[in-house]
Amino acid sequence: MPKFDEIRESRVIKACAAARAVKKPNIKRIAREFDVPYGVLHGRIKYGRTSLCGRNPTNMALTKAQDRALQDWADYMQRHYMPLTPAMVEAYANRLITCAKKPRSPVSHMWAYRFIERLPPHKKLAPVRQKVKDVKRIGAEEAGALELWYNNLARVTKTLPPHLVFNFDECGFQPGKGKPQNVISGTEYRSDLPEAEHSENITALECIAADGSSIPPLYIFKGSTFQEDWFHASEQLPEGTITSVSKNGWINDDLALEWLNHFQKHTIDRVRPGEKRLLLFDGHGSHKTEEFITRCLNWDIIPFCFLAHSTHICQPLDGKPFLALKQHFKKENNELSFWGREPAGKSEFLRVITNVRRDAWGSRRILRDGFKERGIYPTDGTAIVKALEKEMPIFDDLVIPDYAIHGEKTPPPEFPSSSSVEATPPKSMEKRLKNYAKCANIPGIQPKHQRNIDRIFQYAEIDAERATIASDTVAKMAAIRTPLQRRKSKRQIKPLSQNGILSIKDANRSIATSALKRERTAKTKLRNAYKKQYGRSPPPSPKPLILPSNDAELANLPDSALFSIDTTPLR
């Protein structure tokens, strides 16, 4: 209320008090005496009217009780980590209006925003941007489990050089898909970039090391056979790049094993005698098969899996490396669409990805930063864990009453009869203890030998405990994986021809051979047409060029094998 209204209202109150003090007040005289309008004072005295500030507003969508209830409900919901959106506020308000005895018109869309603006300051409620996150990821982002994971990783990387710490993951590409970009144009002349309506996904398996190096990738196309158009201008790809096909363009168990063979081939020369390689990967089912893990252990590769649904904060490739690849790939698609006026398709992928990979990963720094920012190498997950702790809610401490003051003791817990855990020690442990007792009571044994016997039994006990833990772990994994395998048994993948892998070098060689066969066929048809037309065979032509299998054979060939001059006179 403005200041002058407050002053006038105070005078009106004093005038009303003076008028009520007498039986027959002279309202005009009292109004002039207190300098208040006659109509206002007359209405207050004769008709019992109140001031505007004291009346209930008639333009309120909700009553005071409804408005207060909605405020309390918003506070209650945010304290239980379910904050309301403006649309929810609008729905709740309309629900209150509908349930009232005298329903009014529903609130407007903007009413919810005005309601949020006039929330009481003491409730500390304000508009906040709520991010979308997978429910499994929310459960995985637990600081304690992540800190333990980093501690276990630190024990492994403590003795490993950076060139032996690897991370591999899949990255999906959609040829012909670009991104919005800013241009200089008028509104009436602006045109949009063409984009592929239906673009198949192509999966790239990339592997990088903590020193900034990488191995040649594996590209998986959707299909059952290889097409020559896919390998157009693919000679510039890194030496050793391989391709494959699958039913849906994704990785499967067989391709994961073939990629592991590819990894062994390109990293075995980095290892010295006694050294091991660390391979970090996500929890995809194809990475955790028995064959995959067994092959890793046989080749002195330490398989190390990220926590479930935590790769978005821990995996190096999911940071700058993949972000740079996708940004450059979309930029390249924009260039092709801008100048060619049609999106690049599947057949241009290998040609496009050559420049994309070179521009994105031309400097090793971006790959090294990927490991450093995620706390993988050097191993330090403090920043990641602290960031999660700030986002975690703070709960009140659990207070447990002390029953000792009542003279009672808490009884020990009883194991249920249906528990699968054995309450008695196994017979192997009893036999070990008996043998140890026999060795400890040997008469005349020297103290030195007794210490050695004690040490042997101590290590044997440790190994037995480790074996027990490992057995329980394997049993739990089998119990969890068995139903999953039953559910996935319906999904069958057709067997791939041979190993399903095709290198870029072999692909280009096959293309060249096919082209040579087509050329021979064309020459045969031309020779037959010549003979049919002229009744004789055409003059002999130079021998067809046969590509050698390697550079050594090419160097040993004489010049006459590569070049020849047709000396047949023209007729």
Secondary structure, 3 states (H helix, E strand, C coil): CCHHHHHHHHHHHHHHHHHHCCCCCCHHHHHHHHCCCHHHHHHHHHCCCCCHHHCCCCCCCCCHHHHHHHHHHHHHHHHCCCCCCHHHHHHHHHHHHHHCCCCCCCCCCCHHHHHHHCCCHHHCCCCCCCCCCCHHHHHHCCHHHHHHHHHHHHHHHCCCCHHHEEEEEEEEECCCCCCCCCCCCCCCCCCCCCCCCCCCCEEEEEEEECCCCECCCEEEEECCCCCHHHHCCCCCCCCCCEEEEECCCCCCHHHHHHHHHHHHHHHHHHCCCCCCEEEEECCCHHHCCHHHHHHHHHCCEEEEECCCCCHHHHCCCCCHHHHHHHHHHHHHHHHHHHHHCCCCCHHHHHHHHHHHHHHHCCCCHHHHHHHHHCCCCCCCCHHHHHHHHHHCCCCCCCCCCCHHHHCCCCCCCCCCCCCCCCCCCCHHHHHHHHHHHHHHCCCCCCHHHHHHHHHHHHHHHHHHHHHHHHHHHHHHHHHHHHHHHHHHCCCCCCCCCCCCEEEHHHHHHHHHHHHHHHHHHHHHHHHHHHHHHHCCCCCCCCCCCCCCCCHHHHHHCCHHHHCCCCCCCCC
